[in-house]
Amino acid sequence: MSEVGYSHQGNESDIVNRVIRAVVLIVVALILAVVSVSFAVHHMRLKFEEEYKGITDAKMQTVTDIVHKTISGDELINDPQGAVEKYNAVFPLMLADTSTDSYSKEDYALFIYSGGQLSLLTASDDTATFTVTDTQITEWLSADNSLTTIKNSDSESILVPVSDSTGKCVAVFEYKCSFNELSKLGNEVENRILKAVIISCAAGVVLFLIQLFIPKLIMRSGRKGGQTL
């Protein structure tokens, strides 16, 4: 084989090696870009959720402070039915959500506490589940009947012990806020951005390969056409 043939094969092999190295470097760079963007988006999501929950927590604290001063333990003991009718009219006004875009769901319930047992008097949603029913009484009942906050990964509850004129706890009010919609929004945003980044990276690789190989294919086709002539 002539030296020209060896030189031509060597050049092609060198070009292929360069292309492979370039493609590998591009793929690694794109993977790092995807990971970086994903990390940044997730971090921003956590900051947004933290701020949102902080605002919600402040609202819940304000509302439950008002509820704590509004509910009368003596009324609940002396006239439970009348007290329920009264508070059913008052609670929606105090707990009304005036926001147009809410990523949380707020529920409340009032329980009579007697003989170490809880009995539901009224609730905003009959299908809602409340933290107080699954919590040990010693975790929220204290000597001074102070408010107790219980936070979970997807919800937050404030338990308000209600005492009578003697200071004895006779009821408990729970104000619960669930963040399922907030988590759902965060997942959707992360998935959309990640898909957009992956599609953009894949399109970049395809365009690079097209730009790299198409001119060479055109040149080869031109050479073959010239040899035929």
C-alpha positions as CSV (number, residue, x, y, z in Angstrom):
1,M,0.0,0.0,0.0
2,S,1.3,3.5,-0.9
3,E,2.4,6.0,1.7
4,V,-0.5,8.2,0.5
5,G,-2.9,5.4,1.5
6,Y,-1.4,5.0,4.9
7,S,-1.4,8.8,5.4
8,H,-5.1,9.0,4.4
9,Q,-6.1,6.2,6.8
10,G,-4.0,7.8,9.6
11,N,-5.8,11.1,9.0
12,E,-9.2,9.4,9.1
13,S,-8.3,7.6,12.3
14,D,-7.1,10.8,13.9
15,I,-10.3,12.6,12.9
16,V,-12.5,9.7,14.4
17,N,-10.5,9.8,17.6
18,R,-10.9,13.6,17.9
19,V,-14.7,13.3,17.2
20,I,-15.0,10.6,19.9
21,R,-13.1,12.7,22.4
22,A,-15.2,15.8,21.5
23,V,-18.5,13.9,21.9
24,V,-17.4,12.4,25.2
25,L,-16.4,15.8,26.5
26,I,-19.7,17.3,25.3
27,V,-21.8,14.5,26.9
28,V,-19.9,14.9,30.2
29,A,-20.4,18.7,30.1
30,L,-24.1,18.3,29.4
31,I,-24.5,15.8,32.2
32,L,-22.8,18.2,34.6
33,A,-25.1,21.0,33.3
34,V,-28.2,18.9,33.9
35,V,-27.1,18.0,37.4
36,S,-26.2,21.6,38.2
37,V,-29.5,23.0,36.9
38,S,-31.4,20.2,38.7
39,F,-29.6,21.1,42.0
40,A,-30.2,24.8,41.6
41,V,-33.9,24.4,40.8
42,H,-34.4,22.0,43.8
43,H,-32.6,24.5,46.0
44,M,-34.9,27.3,44.8
45,R,-37.9,25.1,45.3
46,L,-36.9,24.4,48.9
47,K,-36.4,28.1,49.6
48,F,-39.8,29.0,48.1
49,E,-41.5,26.3,50.2
50,E,-39.7,27.4,53.3
51,E,-40.8,31.0,52.8
52,Y,-44.4,29.9,51.9
53,K,-44.6,27.8,55.1
54,G,-43.1,30.6,57.1
55,I,-45.9,33.0,56.0
56,T,-48.5,30.3,56.6
57,D,-47.1,29.6,60.0
58,A,-47.4,33.3,61.0
59,K,-51.0,33.4,59.8
60,M,-51.8,30.2,61.8
61,Q,-50.2,31.6,64.9
62,T,-52.3,34.8,64.6
63,V,-55.5,32.9,64.0
64,T,-55.1,30.4,66.8
65,D,-54.2,33.2,69.2
66,I,-57.6,34.8,68.4
67,V,-59.4,31.4,68.7
68,H,-57.7,30.8,72.0
69,K,-59.3,34.0,73.3
70,T,-62.7,33.5,71.6
71,I,-63.7,29.9,72.6
72,S,-65.3,29.7,76.1
73,G,-64.8,26.4,77.9
74,D,-67.8,27.1,80.1
75,E,-70.1,27.6,77.1
76,L,-68.9,24.2,75.7
77,I,-69.7,22.5,78.9
78,N,-73.0,24.2,79.8
79,D,-74.5,24.3,76.3
80,P,-72.5,22.2,73.7
81,Q,-75.1,22.5,71.0
82,G,-75.5,26.2,71.3
83,A,-71.8,26.7,71.4
84,V,-71.3,24.6,68.3
85,E,-73.9,26.7,66.4
86,K,-72.2,29.9,67.5
87,Y,-68.7,28.8,66.6
88,N,-69.8,27.3,63.3
89,A,-70.8,30.8,62.3
90,V,-67.7,32.4,63.7
91,F,-64.9,30.0,62.6
92,P,-65.4,30.5,58.8
93,L,-65.0,34.3,59.3
94,M,-61.8,34.0,61.3
95,L,-60.2,31.3,59.2
96,A,-61.3,32.5,55.7
97,D,-58.6,32.2,53.1
98,T,-58.6,35.4,51.1
99,S,-55.7,34.5,48.7
100,T,-56.4,33.8,45.1
101,D,-53.6,31.3,44.5
102,S,-53.4,28.9,47.4
103,Y,-51.0,26.0,47.5
104,S,-52.3,24.8,50.9
105,K,-55.5,23.4,52.4
106,E,-56.7,24.7,55.8
107,D,-59.0,22.7,58.1
108,Y,-60.1,23.0,61.7
109,A,-61.9,20.9,64.2
110,L,-63.1,21.3,67.8
111,F,-63.1,18.4,70.2
112,I,-64.5,18.0,73.6
113,Y,-62.0,16.6,76.1
114,S,-63.4,14.6,78.9
115,G,-62.2,11.6,80.9
116,G,-59.0,11.4,78.8
117,Q,-61.0,11.0,75.6
118,L,-61.7,13.3,72.6
119,S,-65.1,13.7,71.0
120,L,-65.6,15.7,67.8
121,L,-68.0,18.6,68.1
122,T,-67.5,20.3,64.7
123,A,-65.1,20.3,61.8
124,S,-64.6,22.2,58.6
125,D,-64.4,18.9,56.6
126,D,-65.9,15.6,57.6
127,T,-63.3,13.7,55.5
128,A,-60.3,15.5,56.9
129,T,-57.9,13.7,59.3
130,F,-56.6,15.6,62.3
131,T,-53.3,15.3,64.1
132,V,-54.7,15.5,67.6
133,T,-56.5,12.2,67.2
134,D,-53.2,10.4,66.5
135,T,-51.1,12.3,69.1
136,Q,-50.6,11.4,72.7
137,I,-52.5,13.8,75.0
138,T,-49.3,14.4,77.0
139,E,-47.8,16.0,73.9
140,W,-50.2,18.9,73.7
141,L,-51.8,19.1,77.2
142,S,-49.8,21.2,79.6
143,A,-50.4,22.8,83.0
144,D,-50.8,26.3,81.5
145,N,-52.9,25.1,78.5
146,S,-50.4,26.6,76.0
147,L,-50.6,26.2,72.3
148,T,-48.7,23.3,70.7
149,T,-47.3,23.2,67.1
150,I,-46.8,19.9,65.4
151,K,-45.0,19.9,62.0
152,N,-44.9,17.0,59.6
153,S,-43.3,16.8,56.1
154,D,-46.6,17.7,54.4
155,S,-48.6,19.4,57.1
156,E,-48.6,21.6,60.1
157,S,-51.1,21.7,63.0
158,I,-51.6,24.0,66.0
159,L,-53.4,22.5,68.9
160,V,-55.3,24.9,71.2
161,P,-56.4,23.6,74.6
162,V,-59.6,25.2,75.8
163,S,-60.1,25.6,79.5
164,D,-63.1,26.5,81.7
165,S,-63.2,29.2,84.4
166,T,-61.4,26.8,86.8
167,G,-58.5,26.4,84.4
168,K,-59.3,22.8,83.6
169,C,-58.9,21.7,79.9
170,V,-62.4,20.8,78.6
171,A,-61.8,21.0,74.8
172,V,-59.1,21.2,72.2
173,F,-59.2,23.1,68.9
174,E,-56.9,22.1,66.0
175,Y,-56.0,24.3,63.1
176,K,-54.4,22.2,60.4
177,C,-52.7,23.3,57.1
178,S,-51.8,20.7,54.5
179,F,-49.1,21.4,51.9
180,N,-49.9,18.7,49.3
181,E,-50.6,21.2,46.6
182,L,-47.3,23.0,47.3
183,S,-45.4,19.7,47.0
184,K,-47.3,18.9,43.8
185,L,-46.4,22.3,42.3
186,G,-42.7,21.9,43.2
187,N,-42.6,18.4,41.6
188,E,-44.2,19.7,38.4
189,V,-41.9,22.7,38.1
190,E,-38.8,20.5,38.7
191,N,-39.9,17.9,36.2
192,R,-40.7,20.5,33.5
193,I,-37.4,22.3,33.9
194,L,-35.4,19.1,34.0
195,K,-37.1,17.8,30.8
196,A,-36.5,21.1,29.1
197,V,-32.8,21.0,30.0
198,I,-32.4,17.4,28.8
199,I,-34.2,18.1,25.5
200,S,-32.0,21.2,24.9
201,C,-28.9,19.2,25.7
202,A,-29.9,16.4,23.4
203,A,-30.7,18.9,20.6
204,G,-27.3,20.5,21.1
205,V,-25.6,17.1,20.7
206,V,-27.6,16.3,17.6
207,L,-26.8,19.7,16.0
208,F,-23.1,19.3,16.8
209,L,-23.0,15.9,15.1
210,I,-24.9,17.2,12.1
211,Q,-22.6,20.2,11.8
212,L,-19.6,17.8,12.1
213,F,-20.5,15.1,9.7
214,I,-22.8,16.6,7.0
215,P,-20.0,18.8,5.5
216,K,-17.7,15.7,5.3
217,L,-20.5,13.7,3.7
218,I,-21.1,16.4,1.1
219,M,-17.3,16.6,0.4
220,R,-17.1,12.9,-0.1
221,S,-20.1,12.9,-2.4
222,G,-18.5,15.7,-4.4
223,R,-15.3,13.7,-4.7
224,K,-17.0,10.6,-5.9
225,G,-19.0,12.6,-8.4
226,G,-15.8,14.2,-9.7
227,Q,-14.1,10.8,-10.0
228,T,-17.1,9.4,-12.0
229,L,-16.9,12.3,-14.4
